[in-house]
Amino acid sequence: MSGRAVFVHDAEMEEYGFGSDHPFNPIRLRMTIELCESLGLLKESQFVSPKPATDEDLRTVHYSSYVRRVQMAGHGEGDLEELAKYGLGTQDNPIFPDIHRACAHVVGGTLWAARLVTNGEAEHAMCISGGLHHAMRGRASGFCIYNDAGVAIARLKEEHPGIKVAYVDTDVHHGDGVQWMFYDDPEVLTVSMHESGRHLFPGTGDVKENGQREGHGYSVNLPLQPFTQDDSFIKSFEAVVPEVLRAFGPDLILSQNGCDGHTLDPLAHLSATTRVYEHVPRRVHELAHELCGGRWVATGGGGYDIWRVVPRAWTALWAAVSHQEMPEEMPEDWLSKWSQDSPVDLPLFTRDDADDYPPIKRAAEIEERNRRTVEDLLAKVLPLIG
């Protein structure tokens, strides 16, 4: 598989979800895959089926006691009040049968993708079911039961001593779980670009959260103002991400590509369009080739306008991962199938029309505030990295 892009997925990975009434609905995975296929961007030969993560894999970052609680919950065992202390059975993280097995399969997907790339069996690998960045060592959080990126990074560090991994997270929510797992580790750079925690879950991700002890400077947080639009988002990304990655010098980049910063997303307040979700993976791809021999693992993440936004954003991600250009028009067969279920009109084009998203009144003020945040961040972290 050397030099090739692989799509790590199988049908069992679509079992991780909390029901059709919950924002985290795995139908978005199926819609994305079918859109990639209908556009001629994804062939059967590019699929790779992973094995579920083992309990030993999970325990690289999760407490044994927590893994046991998740297993119990999935079998209908355990006191509900006790499970709630672990973030299980809450409104965000409902319990469903075999929840442990379903999430372990997602973790196994990201771990397998990371191993394929690190071992040189693939140049790039994508696992869109991954990106569960809120899960903590001993607690479920924000729709995330186990932390797939955390496990993959920890396993790579065990299997390849001295490896330097850059984790780049552009989900609208702060990548808190991954950050805290490696907060004192100078071999793992975590970069999270998100809506400010002053306005959005999980309430963290301030510029001042920049690591501790040996890891001081290796946690990079870029909190953006609500209603940030494409130009300011992209300027902020370009000012920070290439700079800190070059200073760090990674051996592999693992990116989390939540697309919930889109203006149509119902759970957040950024105002990005599909332009951002083409730009970011294209640039991460270029940086991977510039800095670490192309070694890039891409995961999904958040994204809750599952009809209009997620399939197009993650198809653009796959196009970048697989060195392909995305066609302009949405395919008729895909539109015909999914319009029967969609509560909204589906877009006819793969990219948003810029005329539909004109600058908002406070755009200049928002951009200036983001610019000052970027300056503050770079002054704090750049002297510490390397």
SETIMI-275647 format. One record per residue (C-alpha): residue in three letters; z negated, y, x. Coordinates in nm, 4 decimals, padded with zeros to 6 digits. Each point is the difference from the previous one (the first is absolute). Layout:
<rs>
[r 'ala',[Z,Y,X]]
...
</rs>
This chain:
<rs>
[r 'met',[00.0000,00.0000,00.0000]]
[r 'ser',[-00.0038,00.2318,00.3015]]
[r 'gly',[00.1602,00.3371,-00.0748]]
[r 'arg',[-00.0119,-00.0630,-00.3718]]
[r 'ala',[-00.1960,00.1468,-00.2859]]
[r 'val',[-00.1926,-00.2389,-00.2231]]
[r 'phe',[-00.1428,00.0446,-00.3496]]
[r 'val',[-00.3288,-00.1904,-00.0188]]
[r 'his',[-00.0540,-00.1051,-00.3596]]
[r 'asp',[-00.0217,-00.2824,-00.2472]]
[r 'ala',[-00.0650,-00.0230,-00.3731]]
[r 'glu',[-00.3693,-00.0834,00.0463]]
[r 'met',[-00.0584,00.3423,00.1527]]
[r 'glu',[00.0844,00.1526,-00.3373]]
[r 'glu',[-00.3127,-00.1587,-00.1484]]
[r 'tyr',[-00.2196,00.2695,00.1544]]
[r 'gly',[-00.0407,00.2525,-00.2791]]
[r 'phe',[-00.2469,00.0952,-00.2681]]
[r 'gly',[00.2063,-00.0304,-00.3161]]
[r 'ser',[00.2670,00.2075,-00.1718]]
[r 'asp',[-00.2513,00.2617,-00.1191]]
[r 'his',[-00.1208,00.0693,00.3547]]
[r 'pro',[00.1833,00.2491,00.2245]]
[r 'phe',[00.0371,-00.2606,00.2752]]
[r 'asn',[00.2704,-00.2114,-00.1606]]
[r 'pro',[00.1930,-00.2513,00.2156]]
[r 'ile',[00.3105,00.0441,-00.2135]]
[r 'arg',[00.0817,00.2834,00.2411]]
[r 'leu',[00.0549,-00.2615,00.2718]]
[r 'arg',[00.2453,-00.1964,-00.2126]]
[r 'met',[00.1863,00.3173,-00.0997]]
[r 'thr',[00.0295,00.1061,00.3640]]
[r 'ile',[00.1277,-00.3361,00.1195]]
[r 'glu',[00.2562,-00.0193,-00.2776]]
[r 'leu',[00.1154,00.3558,00.0710]]
[r 'cys',[00.0459,-00.0830,00.3686]]
[r 'glu',[00.1996,-00.3085,-00.0981]]
[r 'ser',[00.2121,00.1797,-00.2611]]
[r 'leu',[00.0903,00.2681,00.2528]]
[r 'gly',[00.1085,-00.2663,00.2484]]
[r 'leu',[-00.2748,00.0883,00.2486]]
[r 'leu',[-00.1967,-00.3262,-00.0060]]
[r 'lys',[00.1238,-00.3534,00.0587]]
[r 'glu',[-00.1797,-00.3283,-00.0533]]
[r 'ser',[00.0125,-00.0724,00.3724]]
[r 'gln',[-00.2178,00.3061,00.0701]]
[r 'phe',[-00.2965,-00.1297,-00.2005]]
[r 'val',[-00.2888,-00.1616,00.1851]]
[r 'ser',[-00.2803,-00.1768,-00.1919]]
[r 'pro',[-00.3456,00.0441,00.1512]]
[r 'lys',[-00.3079,-00.2171,-00.0135]]
[r 'pro',[-00.3169,00.1403,-00.1580]]
[r 'ala',[-00.2557,00.1456,00.2372]]
[r 'thr',[-00.2762,-00.2449,00.0866]]
[r 'asp',[-00.3683,00.0749,-00.0457]]
[r 'glu',[-00.0173,00.0322,00.3770]]
[r 'asp',[00.2758,00.2625,-00.0108]]
[r 'leu',[-00.1842,00.1957,-00.2674]]
[r 'arg',[-00.3256,-00.0119,00.1934]]
[r 'thr',[00.1572,00.1922,00.2891]]
[r 'val',[-00.0769,00.3153,-00.2014]]
[r 'his',[-00.1858,-00.1127,-00.3139]]
[r 'tyr',[-00.3566,-00.1276,-00.0215]]
[r 'ser',[-00.0349,-00.3714,-00.0793]]
[r 'ser',[-00.2346,00.0872,-00.2856]]
[r 'tyr',[00.2673,00.2203,-00.1559]]
[r 'val',[00.2744,-00.2624,00.0305]]
[r 'arg',[-00.2307,-00.2480,-00.1735]]
[r 'arg',[-00.0614,00.2473,-00.2852]]
[r 'val',[00.3739,00.0473,-00.0524]]
[r 'gln',[00.0492,-00.3774,-00.0078]]
[r 'met',[-00.2825,-00.0378,-00.2515]]
[r 'ala',[00.1369,00.2785,-00.2180]]
[r 'gly',[00.3415,-00.1668,-00.0126]]
[r 'his',[-00.1624,-00.3213,-00.1240]]
[r 'gly',[-00.1993,00.1745,-00.2718]]
[r 'glu',[-00.3234,-00.0357,00.1934]]
[r 'gly',[-00.2607,00.2539,00.1017]]
[r 'asp',[-00.2070,00.2610,-00.1772]]
[r 'leu',[00.2159,00.2927,-00.1175]]
[r 'glu',[-00.2615,00.2562,00.0971]]
[r 'glu',[-00.0221,-00.1523,00.3474]]
[r 'leu',[00.3806,-00.0113,00.0365]]
[r 'ala',[00.0228,00.3657,-00.0981]]
[r 'lys',[-00.2024,00.0859,00.3115]]
[r 'tyr',[00.2982,-00.1347,00.1943]]
[r 'gly',[00.2463,00.2100,-00.2010]]
[r 'leu',[00.1102,-00.3025,-00.2038]]
[r 'gly',[00.0375,00.0033,-00.3773]]
[r 'thr',[00.0280,00.3782,-00.0166]]
[r 'gln',[00.2628,00.1994,-00.1867]]
[r 'asp',[00.1938,00.0459,00.3246]]
[r 'asn',[-00.0384,-00.3597,00.1171]]
[r 'pro',[-00.0148,-00.2371,-00.2978]]
[r 'ile',[-00.0594,-00.3666,00.0689]]
[r 'phe',[00.2773,-00.2444,-00.0853]]
[r 'pro',[00.0272,-00.3768,00.0550]]
[r 'asp',[00.0590,-00.0981,00.3639]]
[r 'ile',[-00.0260,00.3602,00.1152]]
[r 'his',[-00.0926,-00.1219,00.3483]]
[r 'arg',[00.3097,-00.2171,00.0360]]
[r 'ala',[00.2336,00.2699,-00.1333]]
[r 'cys',[-00.1264,00.2693,00.2347]]
[r 'ala',[-00.0243,-00.2395,00.2963]]
[r 'his',[00.3712,-00.0661,-00.0523]]
[r 'val',[00.0739,00.3730,00.0280]]
[r 'val',[-00.2078,00.0212,00.3172]]
[r 'gly',[00.1880,-00.2992,00.1363]]
[r 'gly',[00.3276,00.1830,-00.0647]]
[r 'thr',[-00.0905,00.3028,00.2082]]
[r 'leu',[-00.1543,-00.2177,00.2693]]
[r 'trp',[00.3124,-00.2177,00.0172]]
[r 'ala',[00.2223,00.3080,00.0174]]
[r 'ala',[-00.2084,00.1357,00.2883]]
[r 'arg',[00.0147,-00.3284,00.1880]]
[r 'leu',[00.3768,-00.0319,-00.0408]]
[r 'val',[00.0521,00.3450,00.1467]]
[r 'thr',[-00.2579,-00.0324,00.2759]]
[r 'asn',[00.1340,-00.3381,00.1086]]
[r 'gly',[00.3576,00.1298,00.0104]]
[r 'glu',[00.1247,-00.2190,-00.2854]]
[r 'ala',[00.0992,00.3098,-00.1984]]
[r 'glu',[00.0609,00.3589,00.0983]]
[r 'his',[-00.1353,00.1492,-00.3234]]
[r 'ala',[-00.1844,-00.1616,-00.2903]]
[r 'met',[-00.0899,00.1282,-00.3439]]
[r 'cys',[-00.2647,-00.1237,-00.2439]]
[r 'ile',[-00.0050,00.2242,-00.3060]]
[r 'ser',[-00.2887,-00.1842,-00.1654]]
[r 'gly',[-00.2181,00.1115,00.2920]]
[r 'gly',[-00.1573,00.3386,00.0555]]
[r 'leu',[-00.3425,-00.0679,-00.1551]]
[r 'his',[-00.1602,00.2672,00.2137]]
[r 'his',[-00.3187,00.0766,-00.1959]]
[r 'ala',[-00.1735,-00.3383,00.0322]]
[r 'met',[-00.3135,00.0251,00.2142]]
[r 'arg',[-00.1725,-00.2632,00.2109]]
[r 'gly',[-00.2332,-00.0951,-00.2824]]
[r 'arg',[00.1344,00.1686,-00.3113]]
[r 'ala',[00.3086,00.0211,-00.2183]]
[r 'ser',[00.1267,00.3510,-00.0642]]
[r 'gly',[00.2938,00.1794,-00.1586]]
[r 'phe',[00.1938,-00.3069,-00.1249]]
[r 'cys',[-00.0459,-00.1678,00.3409]]
[r 'ile',[-00.1989,-00.3235,00.0416]]
[r 'tyr',[00.0843,-00.0946,00.3603]]
[r 'asn',[00.1427,00.2304,00.2653]]
[r 'asp',[00.3274,-00.1527,00.1162]]
[r 'ala',[00.0745,00.2595,00.2685]]
[r 'gly',[-00.3517,-00.0342,00.1366]]
[r 'val',[00.0306,-00.3778,00.0287]]
[r 'ala',[00.3459,00.0206,00.1580]]
[r 'ile',[-00.1136,00.2519,00.2613]]
[r 'ala',[-00.3181,-00.1927,00.0810]]
[r 'arg',[00.1911,-00.3275,00.0396]]
[r 'leu',[00.2620,00.1622,00.2244]]
[r 'lys',[-00.2782,00.1356,00.2201]]
[r 'glu',[-00.1445,-00.3502,00.0321]]
[r 'glu',[00.3336,-00.1672,00.0697]]
[r 'his',[00.1361,00.2714,00.2313]]
[r 'pro',[-00.2921,00.1525,00.1956]]
[r 'gly',[00.0632,00.3628,00.0875]]
[r 'ile',[00.2654,00.0577,-00.2677]]
[r 'lys',[00.0079,00.3565,-00.1327]]
[r 'val',[00.0750,00.0326,-00.3713]]
[r 'ala',[00.0836,00.3225,-00.1808]]
[r 'tyr',[-00.0720,-00.0063,-00.3730]]
[r 'val',[00.1911,00.2728,-00.1883]]
[r 'asp',[-00.0969,00.0513,-00.3649]]
[r 'thr',[00.1862,00.2451,-00.2253]]
[r 'asp',[-00.1488,-00.1154,-00.3313]]
[r 'val',[-00.1286,00.2904,-00.2107]]
[r 'his',[-00.3517,-00.1456,00.0341]]
[r 'his',[-00.1860,-00.0014,00.3308]]
[r 'gly',[00.0293,-00.3290,00.1920]]
[r 'asp',[-00.3770,-00.0259,00.0193]]
[r 'gly',[-00.0506,-00.3751,00.0288]]
[r 'val',[00.2237,-00.0392,00.3037]]
[r 'gln',[-00.1443,00.3121,00.1621]]
[r 'trp',[-00.3614,-00.1146,-00.0227]]
[r 'met',[00.0825,-00.3493,00.1284]]
[r 'phe',[00.1346,00.1432,00.3272]]
[r 'tyr',[-00.1901,00.3279,00.0174]]
[r 'asp',[-00.1379,-00.0674,00.3478]]
[r 'asp',[00.3015,-00.1858,00.1418]]
[r 'pro',[00.2260,00.1881,00.2467]]
[r 'glu',[00.2638,-00.2770,-00.0224]]
[r 'val',[00.0669,00.0765,-00.3685]]
[r 'leu',[00.1291,00.3419,-00.1029]]
[r 'thr',[-00.0348,00.0614,-00.3745]]
[r 'val',[00.2063,00.2859,-00.1414]]
[r 'ser',[-00.0417,00.0857,-00.3671]]
[r 'met',[00.1950,00.2724,-00.1774]]
[r 'his',[-00.1285,00.0450,-00.3538]]
[r 'glu',[-00.1032,00.2380,-00.2744]]
[r 'ser',[-00.3268,00.1667,00.0925]]
[r 'gly',[-00.3096,-00.2004,-00.0878]]
[r 'arg',[-00.1434,00.3150,-00.1565]]
[r 'his',[00.2270,-00.0668,-00.2927]]
[r 'leu',[00.0658,-00.3758,00.0005]]
[r 'phe',[-00.1464,-00.3477,00.0491]]
[r 'pro',[-00.1523,-00.1169,00.2319]]
[r 'gly',[-00.1314,00.3434,00.0959]]
[r 'thr',[00.0324,-00.0557,00.3749]]
[r 'gly',[00.2624,00.0693,00.2664]]
[r 'asp',[-00.1020,00.3395,00.1287]]
[r 'val',[00.1361,00.1240,00.3344]]
[r 'lys',[-00.3498,-00.0365,00.1472]]
[r 'glu',[00.0072,-00.3775,-00.0536]]
[r 'asn',[00.1546,-00.0714,00.3382]]
[r 'gly',[-00.1756,-00.3101,00.1310]]
[r 'gln',[-00.3201,-00.0726,00.1857]]
[r 'arg',[-00.1181,-00.1305,00.3379]]
[r 'glu',[00.2981,-00.1465,00.1918]]
[r 'gly',[00.2176,00.0605,-00.3062]]
[r 'his',[-00.0639,00.3738,-00.0093]]
[r 'gly',[00.3369,00.1633,-00.0642]]
[r 'tyr',[00.1709,-00.3174,-00.1170]]
[r 'ser',[-00.0451,00.0651,-00.3728]]
[r 'val',[00.2426,00.2692,-00.1123]]
[r 'asn',[-00.0210,00.1457,-00.3491]]
[r 'leu',[00.2413,00.2500,-00.1505]]
[r 'pro',[-00.1254,00.1044,-00.3468]]
[r 'leu',[00.2648,00.1851,-00.1995]]
[r 'gln',[-00.0470,00.2529,-00.2756]]
[r 'pro',[00.0621,-00.1093,-00.3607]]
[r 'phe',[00.3569,00.0685,-00.1156]]
[r 'thr',[00.1410,-00.0191,00.3529]]
[r 'gln',[00.3796,-00.0304,-00.0296]]
[r 'asp',[00.2585,-00.1657,00.2238]]
[r 'asp',[00.0535,00.2766,00.2561]]
[r 'ser',[-00.3677,00.0436,00.0789]]
[r 'phe',[-00.0631,-00.3759,-00.0024]]
[r 'ile',[00.2831,-00.0645,00.2445]]
[r 'lys',[-00.0911,00.2937,00.2261]]
[r 'ser',[-00.3600,-00.1232,00.0138]]
[r 'phe',[00.1100,-00.3553,00.0735]]
[r 'glu',[00.2344,00.1119,00.2771]]
[r 'ala',[-00.2622,00.2232,00.1590]]
[r 'val',[-00.2626,-00.2737,00.0197]]
[r 'val',[00.1260,-00.3576,-00.0131]]
[r 'pro',[00.2520,-00.0016,00.2890]]
[r 'glu',[-00.2413,00.1970,00.2193]]
[r 'val',[-00.2980,-00.2287,-00.0430]]
[r 'leu',[00.2087,-00.3181,00.0228]]
[r 'arg',[00.1576,00.1149,00.3260]]
[r 'ala',[-00.3413,00.0896,00.1411]]
[r 'phe',[-00.1356,-00.3434,-00.0989]]
[r 'gly',[00.2923,-00.2167,00.1128]]
[r 'pro',[-00.0215,-00.2912,-00.2463]]
[r 'asp',[00.1259,-00.3543,00.0520]]
[r 'leu',[00.0590,-00.0349,-00.3751]]
[r 'ile',[00.0047,00.2306,-00.3028]]
[r 'leu',[-00.1357,-00.1230,-00.3335]]
[r 'ser',[00.0817,00.2423,-00.2817]]
[r 'gln',[-00.1438,00.0212,-00.3493]]
[r 'asn',[00.2617,00.1469,-00.2342]]
[r 'gly',[-00.1732,00.0856,-00.3246]]
[r 'cys',[00.2310,00.2151,-00.2112]]
[r 'asp',[-00.2644,00.1477,-00.2306]]
[r 'gly',[00.0512,00.3478,00.1466]]
[r 'his',[00.3088,00.0307,-00.2194]]
[r 'thr',[-00.0211,00.2784,-00.2553]]
[r 'leu',[00.0428,-00.2523,-00.2855]]
[r 'asp',[-00.2952,-00.2149,00.1072]]
[r 'pro',[-00.2756,00.0094,-00.2637]]
[r 'leu',[-00.2981,-00.0501,00.2320]]
[r 'ala',[00.0334,00.2842,00.2523]]
[r 'his',[00.1151,00.3588,00.0441]]
[r 'leu',[00.2558,00.0231,00.2805]]
[r 'ser',[00.3539,00.1076,-00.0883]]
[r 'ala',[00.2222,-00.2049,00.2298]]
[r 'thr',[00.3370,-00.1456,-00.0980]]
[r 'thr',[00.2027,-00.2945,00.1271]]
[r 'arg',[00.1071,00.2220,00.2907]]
[r 'val',[-00.3431,-00.0588,00.1578]]
[r 'tyr',[00.0236,-00.3739,-00.0585]]
[r 'glu',[00.3274,-00.0158,00.1898]]
[r 'his',[-00.1079,00.2333,00.2783]]
[r 'val',[-00.3295,-00.1664,00.0915]]
[r 'pro',[00.1235,-00.3575,00.0545]]
[r 'arg',[00.3114,00.1219,00.1795]]
[r 'arg',[-00.2146,00.1973,00.2437]]
[r 'val',[-00.2554,-00.2773,00.0462]]
[r 'his',[00.2937,-00.2305,00.0758]]
[r 'glu',[00.1306,00.2417,00.2627]]
[r 'leu',[-00.3451,00.0392,00.1537]]
[r 'ala',[-00.0442,-00.3770,00.0160]]
[r 'his',[00.3209,-00.0276,00.2005]]
[r 'glu',[-00.0960,00.2953,00.2191]]
[r 'leu',[-00.3537,-00.1161,00.0755]]
[r 'cys',[-00.0455,-00.3742,-00.0444]]
[r 'gly',[00.3269,-00.1886,00.0192]]
[r 'gly',[00.0599,00.0284,-00.3744]]
[r 'arg',[-00.3102,-00.2003,-00.0941]]
[r 'trp',[-00.0689,00.1190,-00.3535]]
[r 'val',[-00.1773,-00.1604,-00.2956]]
[r 'ala',[00.0297,00.1802,-00.3353]]
[r 'thr',[-00.2203,-00.0611,-00.3043]]
[r 'gly',[-00.0051,00.1438,-00.3501]]
[r 'gly',[-00.3151,00.1547,-00.1465]]
[r 'gly',[-00.0569,00.2323,-00.2924]]
[r 'gly',[00.2605,00.1072,-00.2511]]
[r 'tyr',[-00.0666,00.0163,-00.3717]]
[r 'asp',[00.3166,00.1346,-00.1552]]
[r 'ile',[00.1258,-00.3538,00.0178]]
[r 'trp',[00.3231,00.0638,-00.1919]]
[r 'arg',[00.1562,00.3084,00.1556]]
[r 'val',[-00.1581,00.0360,00.3425]]
[r 'val',[-00.1274,-00.3191,00.1640]]
[r 'pro',[00.3178,-00.2121,-00.0064]]
[r 'arg',[00.2102,00.2824,00.1416]]
[r 'ala',[-00.2546,00.1035,00.2646]]
[r 'trp',[-00.0530,-00.3533,00.1284]]
[r 'thr',[00.3713,-00.0765,-00.0108]]
[r 'ala',[00.0440,00.3025,00.2282]]
[r 'leu',[-00.2724,-00.1492,00.2192]]
[r 'trp',[00.1826,-00.3321,00.0234]]
[r 'ala',[00.3259,00.1803,00.0769]]
[r 'ala',[-00.1728,00.1644,00.2985]]
[r 'val',[-00.1658,-00.3239,00.1110]]
[r 'ser',[00.3306,-00.1881,-00.0166]]
[r 'his',[00.2277,00.2674,00.1522]]
[r 'gln',[00.1990,00.0588,-00.3194]]
[r 'glu',[00.1131,00.2990,-00.2037]]
[r 'met',[-00.1148,00.0218,-00.3589]]
[r 'pro',[00.2764,00.0429,-00.2599]]
[r 'glu',[-00.0056,00.3090,-00.2203]]
[r 'glu',[00.0151,-00.1571,-00.3443]]
[r 'met',[-00.2450,-00.2364,-00.1650]]
[r 'pro',[00.1626,-00.3342,-00.0858]]
[r 'glu',[00.0998,-00.0614,-00.3594]]
[r 'asp',[-00.1423,-00.3517,-00.0181]]
[r 'trp',[-00.3442,00.1187,00.1184]]
[r 'leu',[-00.0019,00.2921,-00.2432]]
[r 'ser',[00.1070,-00.2212,-00.2880]]
[r 'lys',[-00.2748,-00.2547,00.0651]]
[r 'trp',[-00.2943,00.2323,00.0614]]
[r 'ser',[00.0852,00.2714,-00.2522]]
[r 'gln',[-00.0912,-00.2505,-00.2721]]
[r 'asp',[-00.3636,00.0108,00.1119]]
[r 'ser',[-00.0329,00.3489,00.1443]]
[r 'pro',[-00.1859,00.2583,-00.2109]]
[r 'val',[00.1944,00.2770,00.1774]]
[r 'asp',[00.3658,00.0620,00.0776]]
[r 'leu',[00.0904,-00.1610,00.3299]]
[r 'pro',[00.1695,00.2142,00.2663]]
[r 'leu',[00.3736,-00.0451,00.0464]]
[r 'phe',[-00.0056,00.0869,00.3705]]
[r 'thr',[-00.1985,-00.1401,00.2906]]
[r 'arg',[-00.1012,00.3494,00.1153]]
[r 'asp',[-00.1633,00.2813,-00.1921]]
[r 'asp',[00.2088,00.3092,-00.0696]]
[r 'ala',[-00.1597,00.2908,00.1860]]
[r 'asp',[00.0946,00.2345,-00.2867]]
[r 'asp',[-00.2380,-00.1918,-00.2245]]
[r 'tyr',[-00.2941,00.0889,00.2279]]
[r 'pro',[00.0201,00.3730,00.0846]]
[r 'pro',[-00.2676,00.1655,00.2169]]
[r 'ile',[-00.3234,00.0671,-00.1845]]
[r 'lys',[-00.1524,00.3488,-00.0134]]
[r 'arg',[-00.2705,-00.0759,00.2572]]
[r 'ala',[00.2316,-00.1817,00.2438]]
[r 'ala',[-00.0327,00.2590,00.2798]]
[r 'glu',[-00.3784,00.0108,-00.0274]]
[r 'ile',[-00.0232,-00.3806,-00.0006]]
[r 'glu',[00.2296,-00.0268,00.3005]]
[r 'glu',[-00.2062,00.2544,00.1942]]
[r 'arg',[-00.3238,-00.1860,-00.0733]]
[r 'asn',[00.1587,-00.3267,00.1108]]
[r 'arg',[00.1266,00.1711,00.3183]]
[r 'arg',[-00.3529,00.1151,00.0867]]
[r 'thr',[-00.1306,-00.3529,-00.0598]]
[r 'val',[00.2644,-00.1382,00.2365]]
[r 'glu',[-00.0963,00.2481,00.2715]]
[r 'asp',[-00.3697,-00.0817,-00.0378]]
[r 'leu',[00.0701,-00.3731,00.0111]]
[r 'leu',[00.2189,00.0088,00.3090]]
[r 'ala',[-00.2505,00.2174,00.1844]]
[r 'lys',[-00.2747,-00.2523,-00.0759]]
[r 'val',[00.1720,-00.3319,00.0724]]
[r 'leu',[00.2895,00.0430,00.2429]]
[r 'pro',[-00.2248,00.0655,00.3032]]
[r 'leu',[-00.1905,-00.3230,-00.0776]]
[r 'ile',[00.2864,-00.2490,-00.0407]]
[r 'gly',[00.1442,-00.1943,00.2912]]
</rs>
